[in-house]
Amino acid sequence: MKHHVILGTGPAGVIAAETLRKQAPHDRITLVGDEPEPPYSRMAIPYLLIGNIDEPGTYLRKSPDHFARQRIDIVHAKATGVDIKTRQVTLDSEDSLPFDTLLIATGSHPVRPPIPGMDLPGVHPCWTLENARAIAQLAQPGAKVLQMGAGFIGCIIMEALKQRGVQLTVVEMGDRMVPRMMGPAAGGMIREWCESKGVKVFTGAKVQAIEPGEGQALQVRLSNGETLTADLVISATGVRPAIGFLEHSGITCLLGVLTDEHMQTNVPGIYAAGDCAEAFDKVSGKAIVSAIQPNAADQAYVAAMNMAGKPAVLKGVTQINVLDTLGLISTSFGNWEGVPGGEKVELSDAVNHKVLSLQFDGDVMVGCNSVGWTDHVGVMRGLVEGKVKLGDWKRQLMEDPTQLMKAYLATAQAQGHWSGAADARRR
């Protein structure tokens, strides 16, 4: 009987554990998480803050005895190291876990900016249920809230805060909102939309210091010379793979834990999946960390199958983001910034808060941005992921980028992408 150890109780860890139980019904499975709660979804925290769900609503599995019935042991501890020679994981509880196979699915952790005052009461990240409880106490209707960061996660948090009725100010050091997902026109359009909804937005600015104010209030000094009063400061300045405990372990890590097509690391029997894993991206042809839940689920399944001795291959990760910012839908696919020597076309409709930007490498669309343009989102994904050769349709799209559906239907069938077209039309 083998012992499979899984580090991380997020979606990747849970999917892997359940897949292993199906494929290896007699093996021992241990799931290790560093929070006291049952396995839950961080993506549900905004809905908790809005009040749409309660804390049990964030749990990945609703039945209290789900994991016990699956004979999956849960250990509440934090991994502090991995010994690849003795094949053991050390924990902060001073215990250790021997393993036959190991899955690293520890996800990400928030980046903590080096700003004076980050330890003051009233300054919180928005990453855990514990954080959510603290934020809910302070983010009362009318409260002054300052959020550092307007990236993908920051915009999701902003949606929840706005619905709580707070006075919201967002400070983003980039020159636009969502700078790692959107180009200048698209990011600028999202900012205009947010400001029209009553959110005060500073871009190209940093928080320099957070200081105690009167009573429980905080004084926040910005790099543009402004000083703002806040009842709550939320840090949403980005995340990084939670892989510090692997230093000196012998497991190869770049930005994330480097894996092959089986999600196996350079050490046989040790795998990685989810936001901490660096896997092959079929669009760019490079290994990347793609921190979206569909990729985490796919990677976890492939890793678990291989851990159970049943070969499986990851076809590639998807570079896709779909974001709802106060009701404005934006998307990003593939190499949205373009490639050297490539061409682009961009259409902007300021009145209706719309931007459509397409990037080409030769006659292949390699990436795109859209804001407020929900038509044919499936088509955009299909063209980018399918690497469809557009031929003369490339020129027509350069003249009118809204002709995406016609271009897809005219080119995809002959190149074996027709099933994707059917899906795209349903979207």
Stockholm file with secondary structure:
# STOCKHOLM 1.0

chainA/1-427         MKHHVILGTGPAGVIAAETLRKQAPHDRITLVGDEPEPPYSRMAIPYLLIGNIDEPGTYLRKSPDHFARQRIDIVHAKATGVDIKTRQVTLDSEDSLPFDTLLIATGSHPVRPPIPGMDLPGVHPCWTLENARAIAQLAQPGAKVLQMGAGFIGCIIMEALKQRGVQLTVVEMGDRMVPRMMGPAAGGMIREWCESKGVKVFTGAKVQAIEPGEGQALQVRLSNGETLTADLVISATGVRPAIGFLEHSGITCLLGVLTDEHMQTNVPGIYAAGDCAEAFDKVSGKAIVSAIQPNAADQAYVAAMNMAGKPAVLKGVTQINVLDTLGLISTSFGNWEGVPGGEKVELSDAVNHKVLSLQFDGDVMVGCNSVGWTDHVGVMRGLVEGKVKLGDWKRQLMEDPTQLMKAYLATAQAQGHWSGAADARRR
#=GR chainA/1-427 SS CCEEEEECCSHHHHHHHHHHHHHCTTSEEEEEESSSSCSBCGGGHHHHHHTSSCGGGGBSSCSTTHHHHTTEEEEECCEEEEETTTTEEEETTSCEEECSEEEECCCEEECCCCCTTTTSTTEEESCSHHHHHHHHHHCCTTCEEEEECCSHHHHHHHHHHHHTTCEEEEEESSSSSSTTTCCHHHHHHHHHHHHHTTCEEEESCCEEEEEECSTTCEEEEETTSCEEEESEEEECSCEEESCGGGTTSSCCBSSSEECCTTSBCSSTTEEECGGGEEEEETTTTEEECCCCHHHHHHHHHHHHHHHTTCCCCCCCBCCEEEEEETTEEEEEEESTTCCTTCEEEEEEETTTTEEEEEEEETTEEEEEEEESCCTTHHHHHHHHHHTCBCTTHHHHHHHCGGGHHHHHHHHHGGGTCHHHHHHHHHC
#=GC SS_cons         CCEEEEECCSHHHHHHHHHHHHHCTTSEEEEEESSSSCSBCGGGHHHHHHTSSCGGGGBSSCSTTHHHHTTEEEEECCEEEEETTTTEEEETTSCEEECSEEEECCCEEECCCCCTTTTSTTEEESCSHHHHHHHHHHCCTTCEEEEECCSHHHHHHHHHHHHTTCEEEEEESSSSSSTTTCCHHHHHHHHHHHHHTTCEEEESCCEEEEEECSTTCEEEEETTSCEEEESEEEECSCEEESCGGGTTSSCCBSSSEECCTTSBCSSTTEEECGGGEEEEETTTTEEECCCCHHHHHHHHHHHHHHHTTCCCCCCCBCCEEEEEETTEEEEEEESTTCCTTCEEEEEEETTTTEEEEEEEETTEEEEEEEESCCTTHHHHHHHHHHTCBCTTHHHHHHHCGGGHHHHHHHHHGGGTCHHHHHHHHHC
//
